[in-house]
Each structure stands twice: as structure tokens, then as C-alpha cells.
Amino acid sequence: MRRLLLSLCISLVSFAAYADTVLIENIRIFNGVDAELTAGNVLVVDGLIATISSDEIEGPDGATVIAGNNRILTPGFIDLHVHLGMHSPPGRDNEHATVVGARSVAAAKFFLDHGFTTIRDAGGTHPDLARAFNSGELYGPRVFPSGAIVSQTAGHGDWRAPHDRNPAHTGGSPYLAADNAILADGIDATLVAVRENLKNGATQIKIMGGGGVMSDFDPIHSLQPSPAEIRAAVQAAGDWGTYVLAHAYTSEAVTRLVENGVKCIEHGLLIDDKTARLVAANNVAISTQLVIFRSLVGMSNLSDVQKEKALQVRAGQENLIRLIKKYDITTGFSTDFIFGQYQGLPREFTERAEFWSNAEVLRQATSESAEIIRMAGKLNRHGNFGEIREGWVADLLLHEGELLEDLSTLADPEANLALIMRAGEIIKRTL
């Protein structure tokens, strides 16, 4: 046994000693926070940013040297609202889990190829799949999984057909299609659902806090779940040092969620000034999206009821953005694409630039999103990322073109993304 342990120790030391060392020279750095670019050089050692200097850095023997030639270096991008497991075409929601998994891998590849080194899955992706991405077994970004969405009966996460019986009445499983949601009514059922997600490896918990567009039963104005059930989810997550994010649109729903401990609101398009002030006062984030709500109305597969709900929430988008800016609410960067629509990912940058400066949009997609992810506390086992800072994880992108002037260059990563690095590993290099 001692000989085996010694062998393992030697192997670990050898791996660390021969981990990649990369020197990126002559670049302009967007550090994820400051709007101004700074000229310099960056040395990456053992997956971390070891040195940032405006002076020349002498790379260690054997280091990989990349000539930046005045290109722009940014942190890797982060998307806070992804559903890897929800890309089956409309009407094929009950595809076998193997097909759902294959579609998830295709979506993850698209995200990483476009410079997204981290995503927070906002419900529906099992932590086992996240572990496969995070270990490098599968090609894709780092994934922070929420596990199965926790929804009340007739909530936004209740995917059942009208004639389907409630499993609580029949002794069936509370898990729905591909285990991407779980029905939980009452405090005890909520505690079990949240704890089961945490046991499986969820890093944060997603609940449905109000009516939604794509669900059939619940009007937008409906409130979900009860205050006691929300507190139960928040307590169970808090016992593990993490937080709850919640789908919601209206002021009534968001107020109930914030007053009962939810720390991140998804969407929030119909809130008023009073609710925005409450959100800001409680240091709650609103992770909202632009492209998906602008395109929902035109989707051919929506029912008349769903189209009516889509128009209702879309009407609040500009006012929400005004309130986010007025109260300096943390929002990050998120997309919420489903049905394989993730090809619209680059548009989220350019459409946000209608309301924020390019630097502000890039900040949302890097340091601001990372700040929200860090609310997972010790369940974040990947270190600090989202900024180009010494000692932080080396998630780095090297861009062609003037990114702070034209975000549309992000639509063509094959031509304009010269380097993708995740935790010090070179995923793509064209230099």
C-alpha cells in the first residue's frame, strides 16, 4: 500500500511539473473589469495566470510562446442561463435520454467554439454530464449544473400533457421527461427535491417562481410556489453554502422570491420601479436575456396562448433594462436558448450593445457573470475565473479585430478567435 501511495504521489508531482506553461506576448488586455485596454504580456503556469506585465516576460524553458501581435486578450466568456438538455426540436420533448445527451454535446461544442469557457446550466442537465465536461472527457465549457428544475404542480416546469395524471396521486416518479424537472408540492417534497439535486452534484438550485411562456397550464400572473416552499428550497441550498435562482417575470412573483431568500432572478421582464429597488437593496441579481424574447413571438410552434404570453413579457424588456441601469443591478450575460436555437448566441452581444457600451457587454459576459457564479460558495471547485488577474484561472481568448468597437466579429470565431484557453489548456490556436 505504501508503495502504491508513493507511486501516486510521484505521478501527481510529475503531472504538475510538466503542466503547460504558456507565454502570450504583445497583446492588449481587457481584464474583464476596466473599459480601457492595457498593453502587456501574460504568463500562464499550471492553469493559472502567473504574471501580467507591461514589461517583457522571460518565459521558462519549454514554454509555449504565442505572439499576440497587438490582438485583444479577454477572459473566457460565461453564459448564466443555458439549457444543454433542452435542444430537442419542438414536439419531440420525449426523446430518449441518449438523444437528449447527444444534442447536449453538440450545444456544448458550439458554446466552447464561440469562446464560452463556462456556462451555468439553469436547469435540466444532470450533474453527471457536467462532470464529463468539467473533467475534459467531453468537449465543451466548464458547466455549473442546477440538476432537475424544481417545479410545483401546474408550474412553469410541469411539462405534462393535460391528461397525464399527477405522479403524487399514482405513486409514480416525480421526475419528468429526461429527468430535466421534478414536481415538488409542499415543504417536505421541496426539501427532498433540492437535497436530491445537491446529492447528485448540483452547484446551485433552480426553481420556477411564476408563470412562463412555453408552459401550457400557468398564466404569466400566477405565483409559484408558496413562500414556505421557497424558504424550504433556500434553506436546503443554504445548508450547502449555495443559492437558489428562480424563473419569474412579474413584480408580485419577484417580490415574493426576494423576500424569501432567492438570490438570482431569471428574466424579470415585468417588474416595476418598487420591485427593482427591492432587488437592488437585497443585492439580488437579475439574469435576463434579449435575443430569445425578441424571437419567441415569431416561433411557428407556439400556440396562440403561448404567443400571447410571449408578447406580454416581451413588452417589458426595455423598461427592465432601464431599471437595471437605474439601480445598478447585477445582470451578467445569459441567453436561455432552447430547441437548438443556440446559433443565435453571437446576437446576444450585438443586441445588448443597443443598451450598453461594448465594454459593459464584455464585462457582463466575464467578471459580472463570474461574480454571480461565485455565489455557489464552496461548491465552486474551479477557483476564481472571469478576470485576467494574477493567481486566477487562465480562461483566455485572443481576438482579431477591434472588439471594443465592433462586437459583430464574435459571430465568426473561425476567423476572429485566434486562441481559446480553458484553465490553461489550449483548446484552439491558429497562431
C-alpha positions as CSV (number, residue, x, y, z in Angstrom):
1,M,0.0,0.0,0.0
2,R,2.8,2.5,0.9
3,R,4.5,1.7,-2.5
4,L,1.2,2.4,-4.3
5,L,0.7,5.7,-2.5
6,L,4.3,6.7,-3.2
7,S,3.8,5.9,-6.9
8,L,0.6,8.0,-7.0
9,C,2.4,10.9,-5.3
10,I,5.2,10.7,-7.9
11,S,2.7,10.7,-10.7
12,L,0.9,13.8,-9.4
13,V,4.2,15.7,-9.0
14,S,5.3,14.7,-12.5
15,F,1.9,15.9,-13.9
16,A,2.3,19.3,-12.1
17,A,5.9,19.7,-13.2
18,Y,5.0,19.1,-16.9
19,A,1.8,21.1,-16.9
20,D,1.6,23.5,-19.8
21,T,3.4,26.9,-19.5
22,V,2.3,29.4,-22.0
23,L,3.6,32.9,-22.6
24,I,1.3,35.3,-24.6
25,E,3.3,38.3,-25.8
26,N,2.5,41.7,-27.2
27,I,-1.3,41.9,-26.5
28,R,-3.9,44.5,-25.5
29,I,-5.7,43.2,-22.4
30,F,-9.3,43.6,-21.5
31,N,-9.2,42.4,-17.9
32,G,-12.9,41.8,-17.5
33,V,-13.5,44.9,-15.4
34,D,-11.9,48.0,-16.8
35,A,-13.1,49.6,-20.1
36,E,-9.5,50.6,-21.1
37,L,-7.2,48.1,-22.8
38,T,-3.7,47.8,-21.4
39,A,-0.7,46.7,-23.4
40,G,1.3,43.8,-21.9
41,N,2.2,40.2,-21.7
42,V,0.7,37.3,-19.8
43,L,2.4,34.1,-18.5
44,V,0.3,31.1,-17.7
45,V,1.7,28.3,-15.4
46,D,-0.2,25.2,-14.3
47,G,-3.5,26.5,-15.4
48,L,-3.3,29.8,-13.6
49,I,-2.3,33.4,-14.7
50,A,1.1,33.6,-13.1
51,T,2.3,37.0,-14.3
52,I,0.8,40.1,-16.1
53,S,3.3,42.7,-17.0
54,S,3.8,45.6,-19.4
55,D,7.5,44.7,-19.4
56,E,8.9,41.8,-21.3
57,I,8.5,38.4,-19.6
58,E,11.2,35.9,-20.0
59,G,9.4,32.6,-20.5
60,P,10.7,29.4,-18.7
61,D,12.5,26.8,-20.7
62,G,10.0,24.8,-22.7
63,A,7.2,27.3,-22.5
64,T,4.8,27.7,-25.4
65,V,5.2,31.2,-26.7
66,I,2.3,32.9,-28.6
67,A,2.9,36.1,-30.5
68,G,-0.2,38.2,-29.9
69,N,0.8,40.9,-32.4
70,N,-1.3,43.5,-30.7
71,R,-4.5,41.4,-30.7
72,I,-7.0,41.8,-27.8
73,L,-6.9,39.3,-24.9
74,T,-10.1,38.8,-22.9
75,P,-11.3,36.4,-20.2
76,G,-13.3,33.4,-21.5
77,F,-17.0,34.2,-21.8
78,I,-19.7,33.0,-19.4
79,D,-23.4,32.3,-20.1
80,L,-25.6,32.2,-17.0
81,H,-28.7,30.7,-18.5
82,V,-28.1,27.6,-20.6
83,H,-30.3,24.5,-21.0
84,L,-28.0,22.0,-22.5
85,G,-30.6,19.3,-22.2
86,M,-33.5,21.1,-23.9
87,H,-32.5,21.2,-27.6
88,S,-34.8,18.6,-29.0
89,P,-36.9,20.1,-31.8
90,P,-40.4,21.3,-30.9
91,G,-42.9,18.4,-30.5
92,R,-40.2,15.9,-29.6
93,D,-39.9,16.6,-25.9
94,N,-40.0,12.9,-25.0
95,E,-36.9,11.9,-27.0
96,H,-34.8,9.2,-25.4
97,A,-32.2,10.4,-22.9
98,T,-29.4,9.2,-25.2
99,V,-30.6,11.5,-28.0
100,V,-31.0,14.4,-25.5
101,G,-27.4,13.8,-24.4
102,A,-26.1,13.8,-27.9
103,R,-27.9,17.1,-28.6
104,S,-26.4,18.5,-25.3
105,V,-22.9,17.6,-26.5
106,A,-23.5,19.4,-29.8
107,A,-24.7,22.5,-28.0
108,A,-21.7,22.5,-25.6
109,K,-19.3,22.3,-28.6
110,F,-21.0,25.4,-30.1
111,F,-20.6,27.3,-26.9
112,L,-16.9,26.5,-26.4
113,D,-16.1,27.1,-30.1
114,H,-17.5,30.6,-29.6
115,G,-15.3,31.3,-26.6
116,F,-17.6,30.4,-23.8
117,T,-15.4,28.6,-21.3
118,T,-18.0,28.5,-18.6
119,I,-21.8,28.1,-18.5
120,R,-24.3,27.9,-15.7
121,D,-27.0,25.4,-16.7
122,A,-30.3,26.8,-15.5
123,G,-32.0,23.5,-15.1
124,G,-32.4,20.2,-16.9
125,T,-28.8,19.0,-17.2
126,H,-27.8,16.1,-14.9
127,P,-24.6,16.8,-12.9
128,D,-23.1,13.6,-14.3
129,L,-23.0,15.2,-17.7
130,A,-21.4,18.3,-16.2
131,R,-18.7,16.2,-14.6
132,A,-17.9,14.7,-18.0
133,F,-17.4,18.2,-19.5
134,N,-15.5,19.5,-16.5
135,S,-13.1,16.6,-16.5
136,G,-12.3,17.0,-20.1
137,E,-13.9,13.7,-21.1
138,L,-16.3,15.6,-23.3
139,Y,-15.5,18.7,-25.4
140,G,-17.2,21.7,-24.0
141,P,-17.2,24.5,-21.5
142,R,-17.0,24.2,-17.7
143,V,-20.5,23.5,-16.5
144,F,-22.2,24.6,-13.3
145,P,-25.3,22.3,-13.2
146,S,-28.6,23.0,-11.4
147,G,-29.8,19.5,-11.9
148,A,-33.6,18.9,-12.3
149,I,-35.7,22.1,-12.2
150,V,-37.9,22.1,-9.1
151,S,-41.5,23.0,-10.0
152,Q,-44.8,22.9,-8.3
153,T,-47.7,21.1,-10.0
154,A,-49.1,23.3,-12.8
155,G,-45.9,25.4,-12.5
156,H,-43.7,26.5,-15.4
157,G,-41.7,23.3,-15.1
158,D,-44.7,21.0,-15.3
159,W,-44.2,19.6,-18.8
160,R,-47.1,17.0,-18.6
161,A,-49.9,16.8,-21.1
162,P,-53.3,17.8,-19.7
163,H,-54.4,14.2,-19.5
164,D,-51.3,13.0,-17.6
165,R,-52.0,12.1,-14.0
166,N,-50.0,13.6,-11.2
167,P,-47.4,11.1,-10.0
168,A,-48.1,12.2,-6.5
169,H,-51.6,10.6,-6.9
170,T,-50.4,7.4,-8.6
171,G,-47.2,6.6,-6.8
172,G,-45.2,7.3,-9.9
173,S,-41.8,9.1,-10.2
174,P,-42.0,12.9,-9.7
175,Y,-39.3,13.3,-12.4
176,L,-40.4,14.4,-15.9
177,A,-39.0,13.9,-19.4
178,A,-35.3,13.1,-19.4
179,D,-35.3,13.9,-15.7
180,N,-35.0,17.6,-16.5
181,A,-37.6,18.7,-14.0
182,I,-39.1,17.4,-10.8
183,L,-42.5,18.1,-9.3
184,A,-42.5,19.1,-5.7
185,D,-45.5,20.3,-3.8
186,G,-45.2,21.2,-0.1
187,I,-42.2,21.8,2.2
188,D,-41.2,18.2,2.6
189,A,-41.3,17.4,-1.2
190,T,-39.3,20.6,-1.9
191,L,-36.7,19.7,0.7
192,V,-36.3,16.2,-0.9
193,A,-36.1,17.6,-4.4
194,V,-33.4,20.2,-3.6
195,R,-31.4,17.8,-1.5
196,E,-31.6,15.1,-4.2
197,N,-30.2,17.7,-6.7
198,L,-27.4,18.6,-4.3
199,K,-26.6,14.9,-3.7
200,N,-26.3,14.4,-7.4
201,G,-23.8,17.3,-7.7
202,A,-25.8,20.4,-8.4
203,T,-23.9,23.6,-7.7
204,Q,-27.0,25.8,-7.3
205,I,-30.7,25.2,-7.4
206,K,-33.3,26.3,-9.9
207,I,-37.0,26.8,-9.0
208,M,-39.9,28.1,-11.0
209,G,-41.3,31.2,-9.3
210,G,-44.1,32.3,-11.7
211,G,-45.9,31.7,-14.9
212,G,-44.0,31.1,-18.1
213,V,-44.3,31.4,-21.9
214,M,-43.6,27.9,-23.0
215,S,-45.7,26.0,-20.4
216,D,-49.4,25.3,-21.0
217,F,-51.1,25.5,-17.6
218,D,-49.8,28.6,-15.9
219,P,-50.7,32.2,-16.8
220,I,-47.9,34.8,-16.5
221,H,-49.5,36.4,-13.4
222,S,-49.6,33.1,-11.4
223,L,-47.4,32.9,-8.3
224,Q,-45.3,29.8,-7.7
225,P,-44.6,28.3,-5.2
226,S,-45.7,29.3,-1.7
227,P,-43.5,31.5,0.5
228,A,-42.9,28.5,2.8
229,E,-41.9,26.3,-0.2
230,I,-39.5,29.0,-1.4
231,R,-37.9,29.2,2.1
232,A,-37.5,25.5,2.2
233,A,-35.6,25.5,-1.1
234,V,-33.5,28.4,0.1
235,Q,-32.8,26.7,3.4
236,A,-31.8,23.4,1.8
237,A,-29.5,25.2,-0.7
238,G,-28.1,27.5,2.0
239,D,-27.2,24.5,4.2
240,W,-24.8,23.5,1.5
241,G,-23.5,27.1,1.1
242,T,-25.1,27.8,-2.2
243,Y,-28.1,29.7,-3.6
244,V,-31.4,29.5,-5.4
245,L,-32.1,31.0,-8.8
246,A,-35.8,31.4,-9.9
247,H,-37.7,31.9,-13.1
248,A,-40.1,34.9,-12.7
249,Y,-41.5,37.9,-14.7
250,T,-43.9,39.9,-12.6
251,S,-43.3,42.3,-9.7
252,E,-45.5,40.1,-7.4
253,A,-43.5,36.9,-8.2
254,V,-40.1,38.6,-7.9
255,T,-41.1,40.3,-4.6
256,R,-42.2,37.0,-3.1
257,L,-39.0,35.3,-4.2
258,V,-36.6,38.1,-3.0
259,E,-38.4,38.4,0.4
260,N,-37.9,34.7,0.9
261,G,-34.2,34.5,0.1
262,V,-33.8,33.8,-3.6
263,K,-30.6,35.5,-4.8
264,C,-30.9,35.4,-8.6
265,I,-34.0,36.2,-10.7
266,E,-34.1,34.8,-14.2
267,H,-35.9,37.1,-16.8
268,G,-37.8,39.6,-14.6
269,L,-39.2,41.5,-17.6
270,L,-42.3,42.8,-16.0
271,I,-41.1,44.3,-12.7
272,D,-41.8,47.9,-11.7
273,D,-39.6,50.5,-10.0
274,K,-40.5,49.5,-6.5
275,T,-39.5,45.9,-7.1
276,A,-36.3,46.9,-8.8
277,R,-35.4,48.9,-5.7
278,L,-36.1,45.8,-3.6
279,V,-33.9,43.7,-5.8
280,A,-31.0,46.2,-5.5
281,A,-31.4,46.6,-1.8
282,N,-31.1,42.9,-1.3
283,N,-28.1,42.5,-3.6
284,V,-30.1,40.2,-5.8
285,A,-29.1,39.7,-9.5
286,I,-31.5,39.7,-12.5
287,S,-30.1,37.4,-15.1
288,T,-32.1,38.5,-18.2
289,Q,-31.9,37.8,-21.9
290,L,-32.6,39.8,-25.1
291,V,-32.5,37.6,-28.2
292,I,-34.7,34.8,-27.1
293,F,-37.6,37.1,-26.1
294,R,-37.3,39.1,-29.3
295,S,-37.5,35.9,-31.3
296,L,-40.1,33.9,-29.3
297,V,-43.0,35.8,-30.9
298,G,-42.1,34.6,-34.4
299,M,-41.7,30.9,-33.5
300,S,-44.1,28.9,-35.6
301,N,-44.5,26.1,-33.0
302,L,-46.1,28.4,-30.3
303,S,-49.8,28.0,-29.6
304,D,-52.0,31.1,-29.6
305,V,-51.9,31.2,-25.8
306,Q,-48.1,31.0,-25.8
307,K,-47.8,33.7,-28.4
308,E,-50.0,36.0,-26.3
309,K,-47.8,35.3,-23.2
310,A,-44.6,35.9,-25.3
311,L,-46.0,39.3,-26.4
312,Q,-46.8,40.2,-22.8
313,V,-43.3,39.6,-21.4
314,R,-41.5,41.0,-24.5
315,A,-43.2,44.3,-23.9
316,G,-41.4,44.8,-20.7
317,Q,-37.8,44.3,-21.9
318,E,-36.8,47.9,-22.5
319,N,-38.2,49.0,-19.2
320,L,-36.4,46.2,-17.3
321,I,-33.1,47.3,-18.9
322,R,-33.8,50.9,-17.8
323,L,-34.4,49.7,-14.3
324,I,-31.3,47.5,-14.3
325,K,-29.2,50.6,-15.3
326,K,-31.0,52.9,-12.9
327,Y,-30.4,50.8,-9.8
328,D,-27.1,49.3,-11.0
329,I,-28.5,45.8,-10.6
330,T,-26.0,42.9,-11.4
331,T,-27.2,41.2,-14.5
332,G,-24.4,39.2,-16.1
333,F,-24.8,37.6,-19.6
334,S,-27.3,34.9,-20.4
335,T,-29.3,33.6,-23.4
336,D,-31.8,30.8,-22.5
337,F,-31.8,29.2,-25.9
338,I,-33.9,26.1,-26.4
339,F,-34.9,23.9,-29.4
340,G,-31.4,24.2,-30.9
341,Q,-31.6,28.0,-31.3
342,Y,-28.1,28.5,-29.8
343,Q,-26.8,29.5,-33.2
344,G,-28.2,32.9,-32.2
345,L,-25.5,33.2,-29.4
346,P,-23.4,35.9,-31.1
347,R,-26.5,38.1,-31.5
348,E,-26.8,38.4,-27.7
349,F,-23.6,40.5,-27.7
350,T,-24.7,42.9,-30.5
351,E,-28.3,43.3,-29.3
352,R,-27.1,44.1,-25.8
353,A,-24.8,46.8,-27.3
354,E,-28.0,48.7,-28.2
355,F,-28.3,49.5,-24.5
356,W,-24.8,49.1,-23.0
357,S,-21.3,50.0,-24.3
358,N,-19.3,47.2,-25.9
359,A,-17.0,47.2,-22.8
360,E,-20.0,46.9,-20.5
361,V,-21.4,44.0,-22.5
362,L,-18.0,42.3,-22.3
363,R,-17.9,42.9,-18.6
364,Q,-21.3,41.3,-18.2
365,A,-20.0,38.2,-20.1
366,T,-16.9,37.9,-18.0
367,S,-16.4,39.3,-14.5
368,E,-20.1,40.1,-13.7
369,S,-21.3,36.6,-14.7
370,A,-18.4,35.2,-12.7
371,E,-19.5,37.2,-9.6
372,I,-22.9,35.5,-9.8
373,I,-21.5,32.0,-10.3
374,R,-19.3,32.5,-7.2
375,M,-22.5,32.6,-5.1
376,A,-22.2,28.8,-5.2
377,G,-19.5,29.2,-2.5
378,K,-17.5,26.1,-1.8
379,L,-19.5,24.2,-4.4
380,N,-17.4,26.1,-6.9
381,R,-14.5,23.8,-7.1
382,H,-12.9,25.5,-10.1
383,G,-11.3,28.5,-8.5
384,N,-11.6,32.2,-9.4
385,F,-12.2,33.0,-13.1
386,G,-13.8,35.7,-15.2
387,E,-11.0,38.2,-14.9
388,I,-7.4,38.5,-16.2
389,R,-5.8,38.7,-12.8
390,E,-2.6,37.1,-11.4
391,G,-3.4,33.9,-9.5
392,W,-6.8,33.4,-11.2
393,V,-7.7,30.6,-13.6
394,A,-6.4,31.1,-17.1
395,D,-9.6,31.1,-19.2
396,L,-8.4,33.3,-22.0
397,L,-9.5,34.4,-25.5
398,L,-7.4,36.1,-28.1
399,H,-9.4,38.1,-30.7
400,E,-8.8,39.5,-34.1
401,G,-10.2,43.0,-34.8
402,E,-11.3,45.9,-32.6
403,L,-13.6,44.1,-30.2
404,L,-14.5,47.2,-28.2
405,E,-15.7,48.9,-31.4
406,D,-17.4,46.0,-33.1
407,L,-18.9,43.0,-31.3
408,S,-20.2,41.5,-34.5
409,T,-16.7,40.0,-35.0
410,L,-17.8,37.4,-32.4
411,A,-20.2,35.9,-34.9
412,D,-17.3,34.4,-36.9
413,P,-15.0,32.6,-34.3
414,E,-13.3,30.6,-37.0
415,A,-11.8,33.7,-38.5
416,N,-11.7,36.0,-35.5
417,L,-10.9,33.9,-32.5
418,A,-7.2,33.1,-32.6
419,L,-6.9,31.4,-29.2
420,I,-9.2,29.6,-26.8
421,M,-7.8,28.6,-23.5
422,R,-9.7,26.9,-20.6
423,A,-7.9,26.6,-17.3
424,G,-4.5,26.9,-19.1
425,E,-5.4,24.2,-21.7
426,I,-5.1,25.4,-25.3
427,I,-8.4,24.4,-26.9
428,K,-7.8,26.3,-30.1
429,R,-4.8,28.1,-31.5
430,T,-4.4,29.4,-35.0
431,L,-1.3,31.5,-34.5
